[in-house]
Amino acid sequence: MRIEKQRYTERFGSIKINDVQKVLELDSGRWADLPLKEEIAVVKIEEDVIKHFEEKMAIVIPIKNEKLKLFEGVISGVPHECLIIVISNSERKEADRFNMERDTLEQFCHFTQRQALIIHQKDPVIAQALAQAGYTDLLNKGGKVVRDGKSEGMVIGLLVAMLAQKEYVGFVDADNYFPGAVWEYVKCYATGFSISQSPYTMVRILWRYKPKVSGEIYFRKWGRVSETTNKCLNSLISAKTGFETDIIKTANAGEHAASVKLAKILPYASGYAVEPQELISLCEDFGGVLPTTNQKVAKYGIEIFQIESRNPHFHEERGTVHLQEMLLQGLGTVYHSSLCDEETKQMIVKELLAQRALKRGEEPAKPHINRPPSKININSFSNLMAEHLDSYSALKK
């Protein structure tokens, strides 16, 4: 793969936020020395290097009542060396959609001879393991089952990736129509990890286009939610540095990955707030404005890569209400951040009123935030889960 070299990097405390790097070539050919003039602007990542990182990576796919054909396409796009971890919150009533997903994954693994795990979010063993580990953040008020929410599924996937001793974890949404896009996302994750100078790394995907079908296909560059959340997050950073910036372009990146060392120290907001909250938490903890409790991480520094894919992202349209919920929850994380200034708060309220996601006189709700997975007794969680891991395997012996 060939991508642009980091042309510009903005520093916010211990965080290095790299501006968008475009994928120039999906397949860069056999190994060869890069001409000196090309090294100035281009990074070529050899296939063996990409495979090295894919072998250490788990890809977590949260899913809820998605079309099986879409799900089948998504898992087929994950490179062979990666461990697939499916966390499903699908219905288990009259039509047991979880069983259908498990059958689909088992058939896929049988013919491809690769390993994958599939777990239902409401599995009582998961709730028991979390409670035993003292991580009740993900459980409902009764403490018996895991709450609904994509974020909760992501955290479970991360914990299972840690149990599988993976060093990197990537997240891919299950509603992607293009398997080739999924394949490219994972290649971008590996590419970002390979060029990072820090063990605490995050790679966030910027879709090249997000097509919309209305009689004919229109290749839209920005979604309304992404554009608005990016603007408000950049406003928060600008207020603290004194220099206006537009460095954040992936505030709502559902497709993103992190080194496990970084992923396990992040708190995770519930619902659609999860992706913006990751950036907010990093800015709060390592931005240099508030006291930093984790000096070891601050010493290494945190690198954030934003990589623009070649494939467009084409997924299910879910309507205006869905977009309003995404916007309301995502901007709620910015609004309630201890870094947020009054001007940015006013901007957020104005945007939410304009999008009819908020009524006059209201303010966005404060998101529920789950503690970082590093705060739990991971050995206790692992000991109970290890006894059941074979039952979650999609490749039957």
N, C-alpha and C positions, 0 to 999 in steps of 0.2 A: 504494500500500500504506500502511496505517496500522499503526504499532506503538506500544507503550508507550514513553514517554521513559525514559532511564536514571534509575531511582529511587534506586539505590544503587550506589556504586562502591567497591571495596576496593583499596587500593594496597599493592603489595609491591615495594619498591624503585622501579624505573623502570616497573613494570608496573601498568596500570590494568585490573582485572578487573571488568567490569560484571555486575551481577546479571541474572538472566533477564528478557528483555523479550518480552512476548507479542505475537504478530501479532493485531491487532484486526480488520483488514479486508484481504482479499486485493486487492480493486480499490477504490481510494478515489475513483474518479470523475474528472471533468475538473478541470483546474487551477482553483483558487479560493483566495483568501486564507483562512488558517486563523483562526477567531475567537480572540481573545486568551485567552479562558478555556480553549479547547481546547489551546493551545500549552503550557500548564502541564504537561499530562500525556501529550500525544500528539504523535508525530512523523508527519507525512504526507509520503511520498516520491512525487513525481510520476513518471509513467511515463517521461517523457523522461530524467529523471535516472537511473532504473533502467537504461534502454536504453544510456545513456552508459557505464555501468560494465560492462554485459554485452558491449559491443563490445570492451572491453579485457580480457576474461576468457576463459581456457581452462578447460574442464571435463574433468578427467581421470577416466576410468572404468577402474579395474583390473578384469579379469575372468578367471575360470578355470573352464572347463567349466560355465558357467551355462546355464540353459534359454534357448533362442533367443527364445522369446516374451517372457520377462522382459527380456532384453537389448533387444529391439525396443521394448518399452514405455519403458525407461529413456532410450534415445536420443531417443525422440519427445517426452519431457518436458523436454529441455534447450532453453531459449529460443533462437530462431533466430540471434540476434546472436553467441552464444558459439561459440568454436572447440571442437569435440569432439575429444578425444585419447583413443583406446582403447588401453590397454596390456594385451595378452592373454598369459596363461601357460597357455592351453588346450592339450589334447593334439593332437599332429600325427601320430598313428600311423595305424591302419587307418581310423578315422573321423576325418578331419581337421577338428576342431571350429573351429580357427582360420579355415580357409577358409570355413566356414559363417558365422562371425561377420563375416568380411570381405564375403561376399556380401550378408548382411543389411544391413550398413552402406552398401555401395555402392548397393543398391536404394533405401534410405532417402534417401541424398544425391541420387540421380538425380531422384526425384520431388519432393524439397523444395528442390533446387538450393541446397544449402549445403555448406560445406567441412567436412571431418573427416579425421583421420589415424588409421590403425590400424597398430600395430606389435606384433610378437611379442617377448616378453621375452627369448626365446632367440635372437633374430636375431643372427647373427655380426657384422653391421655395428655393432650397438649395443655389443657387447663390444669390438670393435676401437676404436670411437670413445672408449669409456670408458678403455681401456688407454692409448690415445694421449694422452688428457687427464690421465693420472696418477691416475685415479679408480678404482683397483682394489678399493675397498671393496665394490662391488656384485658383484664377480666371484667365482667359486668358486676353490678352491685352485689349480687348474690355470691360472686366469686366462684361460680360453677362452670361458666363457659366464657370463651373469648368474645369480646364485643364485635359487632359488625364493623367493617371498615377496611379499606385497602391498606392503610398504614399498618394496622394490626397484622394483616397478612404478610406485609413486607418484613416486619420485625421477626415474625415466626420463621420466615424464609431465611433471614440473616442468622438467626440462632441455629437453624439446621445446617446452614453453610459452615458455621463455626464448628458444629459437631462433626461435620465431614472433613474438617481441617483444611478448608479452602482459605486462600490468602486474599482473594478478591471476590466481590459479589456484585452482580449486575442485575438490574431490574428491567423487565420488558412487559409492556401492556399486552393483554391477550386479545385485543380487538383490532390488530393490525392486518390489513388485507394482503400485504405484500411480504411473503417469506424472505425475499431478497433484502428487504429493508431491515428485517430482524438480523439477518446474517451480517449486514454492514454495521449495524449498531455494535454488535459484539466485537467486530474487528476494530472499530473505533475505540471501544473500551480498552482493548489490549494495546492499541497504539498509544493511547494516553498514558497508560501505566508504564509502557516501555521507555517513554521519554521523560518521565517525571524524575525529579531529583530528590523527592521526599517520599518516605514510606506512608505518609498521610496524604492520600491523593483522591480526588473525585473527578470523574469524567461525565460531562453532561452533554446530551445530544441536542443540537439545533436542527430541526427538520429543514431541509432545503426548500420544500414547498409542502403545503397542507391543502391538497386539492379539495374542491367543493363541487359536487355534481348538482347542477340545476339546468337540466336540458342538455347542456354541454359541460365538459370539465373545465373549471377555471382553477389555475394553479396559484392559489393564494399564498403569499409569503408569510404573513403573520395572522394568528388567530387573535380575536378580540381580547380574550382572557390573558394570553401571554403578553401582548403588547402593553396592557394596563398594569399587570403585576410587575413586569420589568421596569416600567417607568417609576412606579412607586418605590420599588426596592432601590433603584439607582438614586432616587431623591433622598432616601434615608442615608445612603453612603455619602452623597454629595454634601449633606448638611454637616456631617462630621469631619470631612476632609477640607471643606471650604472650596472645593473645585468641582464644578458640575461634571457628571460622568454619565456614560451610557454603557458601561462595561458589562453589566449583567444583561444577557440576552436569553437566558435559559431558566428563568425563575420557576416555570411550571414543567420542567423537563421530566416527564414520566419515565422516559428512557434515560437512565443514568446508572453509574456504577461507582464503587468506592473500594479502596483497600479495606480489608476487614479491620485493620488497626484504626482506621478513621471511622468506619461505619459503626463500630461498637461503642464509640464515645459520644455519638450524636444522640440527642433526644429526638423523638419522632412525634409530630403532631398527628392527630386523628383526621380522617377524611381527606378532602382535597387540599388541606393545608400542608401535607407532608413534604412536598418538594420545596416550596418557598421557605418553610420552617428550617430545613437543613441549612440553607444559606444564612438565614437570620441567626440561627444558633452559632454558626461559625463566626459571624461578625460580632456577636455578643461575647463569645468566649475568647476569641483570639484576635479581635480587631484593634486591641490596644486602647480602647476607650474605657472599658470596664476592666476591673482586675482579672487577671488570668490565673485560674487555679491549677491548670495543668502545664507547668513550666517545661516539662520534657517535650510535649508536643509542640509548644511554642518555639522551643529551640530548633527543632527540625523544620518547622514551618509547614504550612498546608498549601498544596497546589490544586487549583481548580482549572480544568481544561474544558473549553467549550468547542465542540467539533461539529461542523456542519456536514451533514450527510449528502450523498449524491441522490439517493433514493427519496422520493417524496413519501410523506406519511399519510396514508389513506385509511381512515378508520370510520367506525359507525358514528353517524350524526345523532346526537341525543337530545336536541332541542334547546330552546331558550332557557327553560327552568334549570336544566343541568348546567348551562354556562353561568347562570346567575349564582348557583350554589358554589361552583368552582371559584368564581371571582370573590364572593363574599367570604368564603373560608380562607382562601389564599391571602387576601388583603388583610384579613383579621390577624394573621401572624405578624404582618408588618406594623399594623396599627397598635398592637399591644406589646410590641417590642420595647424594651427599656431604652433602646437607642433612638426610638422614633420621635422626631421633633414635631412641633405644633403645625408647621406649614405642611409637612408630609401627611399628617393626620387629616388636615382639611382637604388635601388633594384626594385622599382615599375616600372620604365621605362624599365628596363631589362626584367622583367616578362611580361610586356605588349607587348614588341617587340617579345619575344619568342612565345607568344600565338597569334601573328599577330593581336592583337587588337589595335595596335598603329604603326604609320610609323615613320621612323627615323627622328629626328629633331622636332617631335611633343611632346607635353605634354598632359596629360589627362585634359579634360575640367573640370572647376570648377562646381560643382553641384549647381542647384537652391535649396535654403533652405528656407522652410516655417517657419515663426516665431512660437514659442511655442503657443499652444492654450490658455494658461493662459494670453496671451497678448491681447486677444480680449474681447469685451464686451459680455460675455457669456449670460447675462440676455437678451440682445437684440436679440441674436440668438435664445435663448430658447423661448422667447415670440412669435416670428413668427412661429417657428417650432411646438410649442405646438398646434397651431390651426390646423395643418395638420397631426399630429401624427397618428390619427385614420385611415387616408387614406393609411398610410404605413403599417398598421397592416396586418399580414397574417392570423390571426385568426378572421374570420368574426363573428360578434355577431348575 
